[in-house]
């Protein structure tokens, strides 16, 4: 977060107020919390497909798109963060892996 704040200050040419620092810090943690919980939110879909043995109601194109969006966002964030890991990158990797897992399960139950 500190790097983000320094970049924001350098970009705008002004120092950040304590309120802005608190806001950005809280926003960073809220992003991490909600998107980490989102990784767990894939479980009901995976469980339903497993229990019912039926995946025809799930779109391969949708899940492939979500996988691609999360994977490329993680890569983009990594490149734009000096090739250093941070919470946002880790969360996007987690979401990409869960989308890929769901995609694989859908395909397996269709054959």
N, CA, C and O atoms as CSV, one atom per row, in Angstrom:
chain,resi,resn,atom,element,x,y,z
A,1,UNK,N,N,0.816,-1.179,0.000
A,1,UNK,CA,C,0.000,0.000,0.000
A,1,UNK,C,C,0.867,1.253,0.000
A,1,UNK,O,O,0.533,2.249,-0.642
A,2,UNK,N,N,1.968,1.197,0.715
A,2,UNK,CA,C,2.838,2.362,0.794
A,2,UNK,C,C,3.323,2.783,-0.588
A,2,UNK,O,O,3.377,3.974,-0.894
A,3,UNK,N,N,3.678,1.805,-1.425
A,3,UNK,CA,C,4.117,2.105,-2.787
A,3,UNK,C,C,3.004,2.785,-3.565
A,3,UNK,O,O,3.250,3.758,-4.279
A,4,UNK,N,N,1.777,2.281,-3.435
A,4,UNK,CA,C,0.628,2.865,-4.120
A,4,UNK,C,C,0.443,4.318,-3.704
A,4,UNK,O,O,0.171,5.177,-4.542
A,5,UNK,N,N,0.587,4.589,-2.428
A,5,UNK,CA,C,0.417,5.952,-1.936
A,5,UNK,C,C,1.521,6.866,-2.453
A,5,UNK,O,O,1.260,8.022,-2.786
A,6,UNK,N,N,2.752,6.362,-2.526
A,6,UNK,CA,C,3.853,7.164,-3.052
A,6,UNK,C,C,3.634,7.485,-4.523
A,6,UNK,O,O,3.871,8.610,-4.962
A,7,UNK,N,N,3.178,6.486,-5.286
A,7,UNK,CA,C,2.904,6.698,-6.703
A,7,UNK,C,C,1.789,7.719,-6.873
A,7,UNK,O,O,1.880,8.612,-7.715
A,8,UNK,N,N,0.734,7.583,-6.071
A,8,UNK,CA,C,-0.383,8.523,-6.157
A,8,UNK,C,C,0.076,9.939,-5.826
A,8,UNK,O,O,-0.331,10.893,-6.489
A,9,UNK,N,N,0.912,10.080,-4.819
A,9,UNK,CA,C,1.415,11.401,-4.444
A,9,UNK,C,C,2.302,11.970,-5.544
A,9,UNK,O,O,2.207,13.155,-5.863
A,10,UNK,N,N,3.160,11.141,-6.126
A,10,UNK,CA,C,4.046,11.602,-7.199
A,10,UNK,C,C,3.259,11.972,-8.444
A,10,UNK,O,O,3.597,12.936,-9.131
A,11,UNK,N,N,2.212,11.214,-8.739
A,11,UNK,CA,C,1.401,11.469,-9.928
A,11,UNK,C,C,0.646,12.783,-9.810
A,11,UNK,O,O,0.561,13.545,-10.773
A,12,UNK,N,N,0.103,13.044,-8.644
A,12,UNK,CA,C,-0.692,14.257,-8.457
A,12,UNK,C,C,0.159,15.466,-8.103
A,12,UNK,O,O,-0.293,16.605,-8.216
A,13,UNK,N,N,1.404,15.216,-7.670
A,13,UNK,CA,C,2.282,16.322,-7.307
A,13,UNK,C,C,1.965,16.924,-5.955
A,13,UNK,O,O,2.424,18.024,-5.648
A,14,UNK,N,N,1.211,16.246,-5.162
A,14,UNK,CA,C,0.884,16.764,-3.829
A,14,UNK,C,C,0.905,15.634,-2.815
A,14,UNK,O,O,0.761,14.464,-3.171
A,15,UNK,N,N,1.085,15.988,-1.558
A,15,UNK,CA,C,1.102,14.973,-0.509
A,15,UNK,C,C,-0.328,14.540,-0.196
A,15,UNK,O,O,-1.285,15.280,-0.421
A,16,UNK,N,N,-0.441,13.353,0.317
A,16,UNK,CA,C,-1.766,12.817,0.630
A,16,UNK,C,C,-2.150,13.161,2.059
A,16,UNK,O,O,-1.328,13.114,2.974
A,17,UNK,N,N,-3.412,13.506,2.225
A,17,UNK,CA,C,-3.900,13.848,3.561
A,17,UNK,C,C,-4.041,12.579,4.391
A,17,UNK,O,O,-4.156,11.483,3.842
A,18,UNK,N,N,-4.033,12.725,5.708
A,18,UNK,CA,C,-4.234,11.552,6.563
A,18,UNK,C,C,-5.553,10.829,6.269
A,18,UNK,O,O,-5.618,9.602,6.351
A,19,UNK,N,N,-6.608,11.589,5.925
A,19,UNK,CA,C,-7.893,10.968,5.590
A,19,UNK,C,C,-7.752,10.102,4.339
A,19,UNK,O,O,-8.284,8.993,4.279
A,20,UNK,N,N,-7.040,10.614,3.353
A,20,UNK,CA,C,-6.841,9.862,2.101
A,20,UNK,C,C,-6.016,8.602,2.359
A,20,UNK,O,O,-6.318,7.546,1.804
A,21,UNK,N,N,-5.000,8.698,3.173
A,21,UNK,CA,C,-4.174,7.540,3.515
A,21,UNK,C,C,-5.023,6.485,4.214
A,21,UNK,O,O,-4.912,5.297,3.910
A,22,UNK,N,N,-5.870,6.910,5.151
A,22,UNK,CA,C,-6.764,5.979,5.843
A,22,UNK,C,C,-7.739,5.341,4.870
A,22,UNK,O,O,-7.966,4.132,4.918
A,23,UNK,N,N,-8.320,6.147,3.983
A,23,UNK,CA,C,-9.267,5.639,2.985
A,23,UNK,C,C,-8.615,4.596,2.079
A,23,UNK,O,O,-9.181,3.523,1.869
A,24,UNK,N,N,-7.447,4.894,1.548
A,24,UNK,CA,C,-6.768,3.969,0.646
A,24,UNK,C,C,-6.389,2.691,1.394
A,24,UNK,O,O,-6.487,1.597,0.836
A,25,UNK,N,N,-5.967,2.816,2.619
A,25,UNK,CA,C,-5.640,1.641,3.426
A,25,UNK,C,C,-6.858,0.761,3.670
A,25,UNK,O,O,-6.784,-0.460,3.531
A,26,UNK,N,N,-7.967,1.373,4.030
A,26,UNK,CA,C,-9.203,0.614,4.259
A,26,UNK,C,C,-9.695,-0.029,2.964
A,26,UNK,O,O,-10.136,-1.179,2.964
A,27,UNK,N,N,-9.619,0.716,1.865
A,27,UNK,CA,C,-10.043,0.187,0.572
A,27,UNK,C,C,-9.207,-1.027,0.179
A,27,UNK,O,O,-9.735,-2.005,-0.350
A,28,UNK,N,N,-7.926,-0.962,0.434
A,28,UNK,CA,C,-7.030,-2.073,0.131
A,28,UNK,C,C,-7.415,-3.330,0.920
A,28,UNK,O,O,-7.456,-4.429,0.366
A,29,UNK,N,N,-7.691,-3.161,2.197
A,29,UNK,CA,C,-8.084,-4.309,3.015
A,29,UNK,C,C,-9.465,-4.834,2.636
A,29,UNK,O,O,-9.673,-6.047,2.603
A,30,UNK,N,N,-10.404,-3.949,2.351
A,30,UNK,CA,C,-11.730,-4.396,1.926
A,30,UNK,C,C,-11.666,-5.169,0.613
A,30,UNK,O,O,-12.343,-6.184,0.454
A,31,UNK,N,N,-10.858,-4.694,-0.322
A,31,UNK,CA,C,-10.641,-5.428,-1.568
A,31,UNK,C,C,-10.128,-6.832,-1.265
A,31,UNK,O,O,-10.640,-7.817,-1.797
A,32,UNK,N,N,-9.128,-6.913,-0.418
A,32,UNK,CA,C,-8.526,-8.205,-0.083
A,32,UNK,C,C,-9.538,-9.130,0.584
A,32,UNK,O,O,-9.623,-10.308,0.237
A,33,UNK,N,N,-10.294,-8.615,1.523
A,33,UNK,CA,C,-11.274,-9.439,2.246
A,33,UNK,C,C,-12.365,-9.943,1.305
A,33,UNK,O,O,-12.619,-11.146,1.243
A,34,UNK,N,N,-13.011,-9.038,0.573
A,34,UNK,CA,C,-14.117,-9.455,-0.294
A,34,UNK,C,C,-13.665,-10.385,-1.404
A,34,UNK,O,O,-14.368,-11.339,-1.736
A,35,UNK,N,N,-12.510,-10.122,-1.976
A,35,UNK,CA,C,-12.045,-10.978,-3.055
A,35,UNK,C,C,-11.491,-12.304,-2.548
A,35,UNK,O,O,-11.493,-13.292,-3.282
A,36,UNK,N,N,-11.021,-12.341,-1.312
A,36,UNK,CA,C,-10.617,-13.617,-0.715
A,36,UNK,C,C,-11.848,-14.476,-0.431
A,36,UNK,O,O,-11.831,-15.685,-0.660
A,37,UNK,N,N,-12.901,-13.858,0.061
A,37,UNK,CA,C,-14.159,-14.574,0.288
A,37,UNK,C,C,-14.713,-15.070,-1.048
A,37,UNK,O,O,-15.306,-16.146,-1.120
A,38,UNK,N,N,-14.520,-14.286,-2.092
A,38,UNK,CA,C,-14.989,-14.683,-3.415
A,38,UNK,C,C,-14.351,-15.995,-3.856
A,38,UNK,O,O,-14.992,-16.785,-4.548
A,39,UNK,N,N,-13.104,-16.240,-3.468
A,39,UNK,CA,C,-12.448,-17.510,-3.799
A,39,UNK,C,C,-13.264,-18.668,-3.221
A,39,UNK,O,O,-13.400,-19.709,-3.863
A,40,UNK,N,N,-13.797,-18.495,-2.033
A,40,UNK,CA,C,-14.612,-19.541,-1.399
A,40,UNK,C,C,-15.994,-19.657,-2.041
A,40,UNK,O,O,-16.631,-20.707,-1.959
A,41,UNK,N,N,-16.453,-18.589,-2.672
A,41,UNK,CA,C,-17.797,-18.581,-3.258
A,41,UNK,C,C,-17.931,-19.504,-4.470
A,41,UNK,O,O,-19.047,-19.764,-4.919
A,42,UNK,N,N,-16.832,-19.994,-4.998
A,42,UNK,CA,C,-16.894,-20.949,-6.106
A,42,UNK,C,C,-17.283,-22.347,-5.619
A,42,UNK,O,O,-17.775,-23.161,-6.400
A,43,UNK,N,N,-17.067,-22.620,-4.354
A,43,UNK,CA,C,-17.310,-23.961,-3.804
A,43,UNK,C,C,-18.740,-24.466,-4.008
A,43,UNK,O,O,-18.899,-25.629,-4.378
A,44,UNK,N,N,-19.783,-23.672,-3.793
A,44,UNK,CA,C,-21.135,-24.199,-4.010
A,44,UNK,C,C,-21.381,-24.669,-5.449
A,44,UNK,O,O,-22.066,-25.668,-5.667
A,45,UNK,N,N,-20.831,-23.960,-6.413
A,45,UNK,CA,C,-20.987,-24.383,-7.810
A,45,UNK,C,C,-20.273,-25.705,-8.039
A,45,UNK,O,O,-20.832,-26.622,-8.640
A,46,UNK,N,N,-19.052,-25.803,-7.566
A,46,UNK,CA,C,-18.293,-27.053,-7.717
A,46,UNK,C,C,-19.006,-28.214,-7.025
A,46,UNK,O,O,-19.087,-29.313,-7.572
A,47,UNK,N,N,-19.516,-27.968,-5.831
A,47,UNK,CA,C,-20.204,-29.007,-5.069
A,47,UNK,C,C,-21.480,-29.457,-5.778
A,47,UNK,O,O,-21.767,-30.652,-5.846
A,48,UNK,N,N,-22.236,-28.509,-6.300
A,48,UNK,CA,C,-23.483,-28.830,-7.003
A,48,UNK,C,C,-23.222,-29.689,-8.228
A,48,UNK,O,O,-23.941,-30.657,-8.476
A,49,UNK,N,N,-22.202,-29.340,-8.990
A,49,UNK,CA,C,-21.863,-30.143,-10.170
A,49,UNK,C,C,-21.444,-31.547,-9.741
A,49,UNK,O,O,-21.852,-32.534,-10.354
A,50,UNK,N,N,-20.644,-31.635,-8.707
A,50,UNK,CA,C,-20.181,-32.933,-8.208
A,50,UNK,C,C,-21.346,-33.798,-7.726
A,50,UNK,O,O,-21.436,-34.970,-8.094
A,51,UNK,N,N,-22.230,-33.240,-6.914
A,51,UNK,CA,C,-23.350,-33.996,-6.340
A,51,UNK,C,C,-24.349,-34.422,-7.416
A,51,UNK,O,O,-24.802,-35.567,-7.427
A,52,UNK,N,N,-24.693,-33.497,-8.325
A,52,UNK,CA,C,-25.695,-33.789,-9.351
A,52,UNK,C,C,-25.122,-34.519,-10.558
A,52,UNK,O,O,-25.858,-35.150,-11.316
A,53,UNK,N,N,-23.809,-34.432,-10.735
A,53,UNK,CA,C,-23.198,-35.046,-11.898
A,53,UNK,C,C,-23.631,-34.401,-13.201
A,53,UNK,O,O,-23.579,-35.025,-14.260
A,54,UNK,N,N,-24.056,-33.160,-13.120
A,54,UNK,CA,C,-24.621,-32.455,-14.272
A,54,UNK,C,C,-23.989,-31.064,-14.368
A,54,UNK,O,O,-24.011,-30.292,-13.409
A,55,UNK,N,N,-23.428,-30.760,-15.536
A,55,UNK,CA,C,-22.800,-29.446,-15.693
A,55,UNK,C,C,-23.325,-28.679,-16.903
A,55,UNK,O,O,-22.777,-27.637,-17.262
A,56,UNK,N,N,-24.375,-29.185,-17.529
A,56,UNK,CA,C,-24.863,-28.553,-18.763
A,56,UNK,C,C,-25.432,-27.150,-18.530
A,56,UNK,O,O,-25.532,-26.366,-19.474
A,57,UNK,N,N,-25.798,-26.827,-17.310
A,57,UNK,CA,C,-26.349,-25.501,-17.034
A,57,UNK,C,C,-25.258,-24.442,-16.853
A,57,UNK,O,O,-25.568,-23.270,-16.636
A,58,UNK,N,N,-24.000,-24.836,-16.938
A,58,UNK,CA,C,-22.888,-23.907,-16.753
A,58,UNK,C,C,-22.195,-23.646,-18.080
A,58,UNK,O,O,-21.893,-24.584,-18.819
A,59,UNK,N,N,-21.943,-22.399,-18.383
A,59,UNK,CA,C,-21.361,-21.986,-19.656
A,59,UNK,C,C,-19.834,-22.091,-19.642
A,59,UNK,O,O,-19.166,-21.480,-18.808
A,60,UNK,N,N,-19.299,-22.872,-20.573
A,60,UNK,CA,C,-17.847,-22.964,-20.713
A,60,UNK,C,C,-17.251,-21.616,-21.113
A,60,UNK,O,O,-16.181,-21.237,-20.636
A,61,UNK,N,N,-17.944,-20.903,-21.983
A,61,UNK,CA,C,-17.442,-19.598,-22.436
A,61,UNK,C,C,-17.370,-18.619,-21.260
A,61,UNK,O,O,-16.394,-17.881,-21.128
A,62,UNK,N,N,-18.379,-18.609,-20.423
A,62,UNK,CA,C,-18.388,-17.703,-19.269
A,62,UNK,C,C,-17.236,-18.020,-18.327
A,62,UNK,O,O,-16.495,-17.121,-17.930
A,63,UNK,N,N,-17.078,-19.291,-17.967
A,63,UNK,CA,C,-16.018,-19.665,-17.029
A,63,UNK,C,C,-14.637,-19.453,-17.628
A,63,UNK,O,O,-13.710,-19.068,-16.914
A,64,UNK,N,N,-14.480,-19.698,-18.932
A,64,UNK,CA,C,-13.196,-19.447,-19.594
A,64,UNK,C,C,-12.888,-17.947,-19.598
A,64,UNK,O,O,-11.740,-17.544,-19.408
A,65,UNK,N,N,-13.912,-17.131,-19.814
A,65,UNK,CA,C,-13.724,-15.678,-19.802
A,65,UNK,C,C,-13.333,-15.200,-18.410
A,65,UNK,O,O,-12.422,-14.383,-18.270
A,66,UNK,N,N,-14.008,-15.698,-17.380
A,66,UNK,CA,C,-13.672,-15.304,-16.013
A,66,UNK,C,C,-12.258,-15.748,-15.643
A,66,UNK,O,O,-11.527,-15.016,-14.976
A,67,UNK,N,N,-11.875,-16.958,-16.079
A,67,UNK,CA,C,-10.507,-17.423,-15.835
A,67,UNK,C,C,-9.521,-16.470,-16.510
A,67,UNK,O,O,-8.569,-16.006,-15.881
A,68,UNK,N,N,-9.752,-16.183,-17.789
A,68,UNK,CA,C,-8.852,-15.299,-18.520
A,68,UNK,C,C,-8.774,-13.909,-17.921
A,68,UNK,O,O,-7.695,-13.323,-17.838
A,69,UNK,N,N,-9.906,-13.383,-17.507
A,69,UNK,CA,C,-9.933,-12.042,-16.911
A,69,UNK,C,C,-9.125,-11.999,-15.617
A,69,UNK,O,O,-8.343,-11.072,-15.404
A,70,UNK,N,N,-9.309,-12.988,-14.758
A,70,UNK,CA,C,-8.567,-13.016,-13.491
A,70,UNK,C,C,-7.081,-13.276,-13.707
A,70,UNK,O,O,-6.242,-12.652,-13.058
A,71,UNK,N,N,-6.751,-14.194,-14.614
A,71,UNK,CA,C,-5.337,-14.518,-14.869
A,71,UNK,C,C,-4.598,-13.330,-15.477
A,71,UNK,O,O,-3.486,-13.007,-15.058
A,72,UNK,N,N,-5.212,-12.683,-16.460
A,72,UNK,CA,C,-4.535,-11.545,-17.082
A,72,UNK,C,C,-4.490,-10.333,-16.157
A,72,UNK,O,O,-3.554,-9.537,-16.226
A,73,UNK,N,N,-5.486,-10.188,-15.297
A,73,UNK,CA,C,-5.436,-9.093,-14.321
A,73,UNK,C,C,-4.282,-9.325,-13.348
A,73,UNK,O,O,-3.567,-8.384,-13.002
A,74,UNK,N,N,-4.096,-10.559,-12.908
A,74,UNK,CA,C,-2.976,-10.870,-12.016
A,74,UNK,C,C,-1.648,-10.560,-12.709
A,74,UNK,O,O,-0.758,-9.962,-12.105
A,75,UNK,N,N,-1.515,-10.965,-13.968
A,75,UNK,CA,C,-0.281,-10.713,-14.715
A,75,UNK,C,C,-0.056,-9.213,-14.915
A,75,UNK,O,O,1.062,-8.721,-14.769
A,76,UNK,N,N,-1.132,-8.491,-15.252
A,76,UNK,CA,C,-1.032,-7.048,-15.465
A,76,UNK,C,C,-0.613,-6.343,-14.178
A,76,UNK,O,O,0.267,-5.483,-14.188
A,77,UNK,N,N,-1.252,-6.718,-13.072
A,77,UNK,CA,C,-0.896,-6.121,-11.783
A,77,UNK,C,C,0.560,-6.418,-11.427
A,77,UNK,O,O,1.273,-5.545,-10.932
A,78,UNK,N,N,0.995,-7.641,-11.680
A,78,UNK,CA,C,2.369,-8.048,-11.373
A,78,UNK,C,C,3.368,-7.201,-12.170
A,78,UNK,O,O,4.358,-6.715,-11.625
A,79,UNK,N,N,3.095,-7.035,-13.457
A,79,UNK,CA,C,3.989,-6.230,-14.300
A,79,UNK,C,C,3.993,-4.765,-13.878
A,79,UNK,O,O,5.038,-4.115,-13.906
A,80,UNK,N,N,2.839,-4.245,-13.490
A,80,UNK,CA,C,2.740,-2.841,-13.114
A,80,UNK,C,C,3.111,-2.580,-11.659
A,80,UNK,O,O,3.045,-1.446,-11.183
A,81,UNK,N,N,3.497,-3.632,-10.967
A,81,UNK,CA,C,3.948,-3.494,-9.584
A,81,UNK,C,C,5.431,-3.856,-9.491
A,81,UNK,O,O,5.899,-4.315,-8.450
A,82,UNK,N,N,6.157,-3.647,-10.576
A,82,UNK,CA,C,7.589,-3.924,-10.572
A,82,UNK,C,C,7.917,-5.395,-10.423
A,82,UNK,O,O,8.962,-5.755,-9.880
A,83,UNK,N,N,7.015,-6.254,-10.911
A,83,UNK,CA,C,7.163,-7.714,-10.815
A,83,UNK,C,C,7.311,-8.187,-9.372
A,83,UNK,O,O,8.045,-9.131,-9.077
A,84,UNK,N,N,6.596,-7.507,-8.490
A,84,UNK,CA,C,6.548,-7.904,-7.076
A,84,UNK,C,C,5.120,-8.323,-6.745
A,84,UNK,O,O,4.156,-7.742,-7.243
A,85,UNK,N,N,5.003,-9.330,-5.904
A,85,UNK,CA,C,3.688,-9.814,-5.470
A,85,UNK,C,C,3.075,-8.840,-4.472
A,85,UNK,O,O,3.776,-8.158,-3.724
A,86,UNK,N,N,1.752,-8.797,-4.485
A,86,UNK,CA,C,1.016,-8.097,-3.439
A,86,UNK,C,C,-0.333,-8.805,-3.259
A,86,UNK,O,O,-0.611,-9.796,-3.934
A,87,UNK,N,N,-1.156,-8.299,-2.359
A,87,UNK,CA,C,-2.441,-8.954,-2.062
A,87,UNK,C,C,-3.345,-9.015,-3.272
A,87,UNK,O,O,-3.998,-10.033,-3.503
A,88,UNK,N,N,-3.399,-7.950,-4.048
A,88,UNK,CA,C,-4.292,-7.923,-5.211
A,88,UNK,C,C,-3.902,-8.992,-6.224
A,88,UNK,O,O,-4.769,-9.637,-6.813
A,89,UNK,N,N,-2.619,-9.179,-6.426
A,89,UNK,CA,C,-2.144,-10.202,-7.359
A,89,UNK,C,C,-2.493,-11.583,-6.834
A,89,UNK,O,O,-2.992,-12.423,-7.583
A,90,UNK,N,N,-2.238,-11.825,-5.562
A,90,UNK,CA,C,-2.533,-13.129,-4.964
A,90,UNK,C,C,-4.022,-13.464,-5.056
A,90,UNK,O,O,-4.390,-14.598,-5.362
A,91,UNK,N,N,-4.862,-12.489,-4.793
A,91,UNK,CA,C,-6.311,-12.701,-4.856
A,91,UNK,C,C,-6.748,-13.022,-6.291
A,91,UNK,O,O,-7.576,-13.909,-6.497
A,92,UNK,N,N,-6.207,-12.316,-7.273
A,92,UNK,CA,C,-6.559,-12.599,-8.660
A,92,UNK,C,C,-6.057,-13.968,-9.102
A,92,UNK,O,O,-6.726,-14.644,-9.884
A,93,UNK,N,N,-4.904,-14.383,-8.620
A,93,UNK,CA,C,-4.416,-15.737,-8.914
A,93,UNK,C,C,-5.365,-16.762,-8.305
A,93,UNK,O,O,-5.715,-17.746,-8.956
A,94,UNK,N,N,-5.781,-16.543,-7.072
A,94,UNK,CA,C,-6.727,-17.460,-6.424
A,94,UNK,C,C,-8.033,-17.566,-7.185
A,94,UNK,O,O,-8.554,-18.664,-7.380
A,95,UNK,N,N,-8.562,-16.441,-7.613
A,95,UNK,CA,C,-9.808,-16.453,-8.380
A,95,UNK,C,C,-9.619,-17.119,-9.738
A,95,UNK,O,O,-10.502,-17.839,-10.203
A,96,UNK,N,N,-8.479,-16.884,-10.376
A,96,UNK,CA,C,-8.200,-17.532,-11.662
A,96,UNK,C,C,-8.140,-19.052,-11.493
A,96,UNK,O,O,-8.681,-19.792,-12.314
A,97,UNK,N,N,-7.492,-19.507,-10.441
A,97,UNK,CA,C,-7.395,-20.952,-10.200
A,97,UNK,C,C,-8.758,-21.580,-9.920
A,97,UNK,O,O,-9.033,-22.696,-10.361
A,98,UNK,N,N,-9.602,-20.869,-9.193
A,98,UNK,CA,C,-10.937,-21.397,-8.923
A,98,UNK,C,C,-11.795,-21.424,-10.183
A,98,UNK,O,O,-12.570,-22.359,-10.385
A,99,UNK,N,N,-11.664,-20.409,-11.029
A,99,UNK,CA,C,-12.384,-20.418,-12.308
A,99,UNK,C,C,-11.888,-21.557,-13.185
A,99,UNK,O,O,-12.685,-22.232,-13.838
A,100,UNK,N,N,-10.577,-21.776,-13.206
A,100,UNK,CA,C,-10.012,-22.875,-13.989
A,100,UNK,C,C,-10.487,-24.221,-13.449
A,100,UNK,O,O,-10.831,-25.115,-14.223
A,101,UNK,N,N,-10.507,-24.366,-12.140
A,101,UNK,CA,C,-10.999,-25.602,-11.524
A,101,UNK,C,C,-12.450,-25.852,-11.917
A,101,UNK,O,O,-12.812,-26.971,-12.281
A,102,UNK,N,N,-13.271,-24.825,-11.844
A,102,UNK,CA,C,-14.683,-24.954,-12.225
A,102,UNK,C,C,-14.804,-25.322,-13.694
A,102,UNK,O,O,-15.615,-26.173,-14.058
A,103,UNK,N,N,-14.012,-24.692,-14.530
A,103,UNK,CA,C,-14.017,-24.987,-15.967
A,103,UNK,C,C,-13.652,-26.449,-16.223
A,103,UNK,O,O,-14.301,-27.120,-17.025
A,104,UNK,N,N,-12.623,-26.939,-15.549
A,104,UNK,CA,C,-12.208,-28.331,-15.707
A,104,UNK,C,C,-13.294,-29.292,-15.231
A,104,UNK,O,O,-13.572,-30.292,-15.893
A,105,UNK,N,N,-13.902,-28.997,-14.096
A,105,UNK,CA,C,-14.974,-29.855,-13.571
A,105,UNK,C,C,-16.153,-29.895,-14.546
A,105,UNK,O,O,-16.721,-30.960,-14.784
A,106,UNK,N,N,-16.520,-28.753,-15.104
A,106,UNK,CA,C,-17.608,-28.702,-16.081
A,106,UNK,C,C,-17.283,-29.598,-17.264
A,106,UNK,O,O,-18.125,-30.385,-17.698
A,107,UNK,N,N,-16.078,-29.485,-17.784
A,107,UNK,CA,C,-15.678,-30.301,-18.931
A,107,UNK,C,C,-15.675,-31.791,-18.579
A,107,UNK,O,O,-16.154,-32.613,-19.360
A,108,UNK,N,N,-15.144,-32.136,-17.417
A,108,UNK,CA,C,-15.096,-33.538,-16.995
A,108,UNK,C,C,-16.496,-34.166,-16.881
A,108,UNK,O,O,-16.692,-35.334,-17.217
A,109,UNK,N,N,-17.445,-33.384,-16.409
A,109,UNK,CA,C,-18.798,-33.913,-16.248
A,109,UNK,C,C,-19.590,-33.900,-17.551
A,109,UNK,O,O,-20.713,-34.403,-17.600
A,110,UNK,N,N,-19.020,-33.338,-18.591
A,110,UNK,CA,C,-19.695,-33.368,-19.889
A,110,UNK,C,C,-19.228,-34.524,-20.759
A,110,UNK,O,O,-19.873,-34.838,-21.759
A,111,UNK,N,N,-18.138,-35.154,-20.404
A,111,UNK,CA,C,-17.665,-36.271,-21.240
A,111,UNK,C,C,-18.205,-37.600,-20.773
A,111,UNK,O,O,-17.902,-38.634,-21.369
